[in-house]
Amino acid sequence: MRLPAITKRTRNTLWIVGAILLLLIAALYLRTIAPPEAARLLPESDGILYADLRPLRIATHFDEKPVQRDPAFQQFMDATGIVFERDLDEVAISLHRMADPHGPNGPVAYSQVYVGKLDARKLSAWLATEAANTESYAGHTIYSIPSEGRTVRVAILGYDTVALTNTPTPEQIHSILDRYRSAAMPFSGSSLLAEHYRDIPQLPLPPLAWGIGKIGLPLSEGGNGSEQAHGGAIHVFGIELPIHADSTFVSYLRWTGSLNLHIEEQSGSPAEAAVTVGALNNLLALAQGVTNASLDSKATQQLKTLLDATKVELHHDHAEVTTVLPDEMVKEMLLPTNRQH
């Protein structure tokens, strides 16, 4: 019995179906390796921090512990129904270096995108009562709220997403809203994200949190407990760190039964990286000696465990620091008994 011949029209249909399937597979693959949408919405910046709280919430149940809050934040929660421990799933933050570190923003301004469960009606009602004025942009309302000499601009992007900035101008919140319109494109985002996100390994599982940008940015002049020394060196509480303020960092936090932290300084040359590794190892040995001399508190014992698990290594022109965070330390960070917001 002869099988019916495949007609030209049937072959063309099969080719079209096959091409569509390949495009769908490619699109799904690109989405899996693309930066999270919350991070892609962020404007141009000097640094980016991102965290996915959902796996940690499942692993530690930090949302089930009672938390004491200051009255102002409790009023916000009562009005909006948002409980951050329970409702916040993702947070992405961009850091913007300020030309005047002594201005209202200090050395760094922020843009933030939050993803989670929220009641947009309640939240918009609260924002309307707090805002000094509003602006309509790209189909969204921007609420401008005075705060400690700055203006915090807030926009509800969707049913589960909120963006805010405390930058001096509305340029950054406008950029977030513009990016939101093209968020379906998997590789949209800032130039910093495009340049360095590929340095963060995504297999076997994406990291819980990561950061990219300038190491010295949060430690610049006027920062809390720190200052930028002359010549670009960074001092923290009077101790000079062997890291230049303009060095680029890539860091990530991965869960493998415990929390593993990886921090990488991308130097300009192997020689510079070798100097950094040598100096960091000297500091590590000094810190280990101090903790070994005094183990009279639980915090010191946890610090000793952390330092003993820390390694500083040279990989071509990169200085890499890896460590394992003690379980007790992680629980105390996630499950505080008295938190002030």
Secondary structure by P-SEA (a helix, b strand, c coil): cccccccaaaaaaaaaaaaaaaaaaaaaaaaaacccccccccccccbbbbbbaaaaaaacccccbbbbbcaaaaaaaaaccccccccccbbbbbbbbbcccccccccccccccccccccaaaaaaaaaaacccccccccbbbbbbbcccbbbbbbbccccbbbbbccccaaaaaaaaaaaaacccccccccccccccccccccccccccccccccccccccccccbbbcccbbbbcccccccccccbbbbbbbbbccbbbbbbbbbcccaaaaaaaaaaaaaaaaaaaaaaaaccccaaaaaaaaaaaabbbbbcccbbbbbbbccaaaaaaaaccccccc
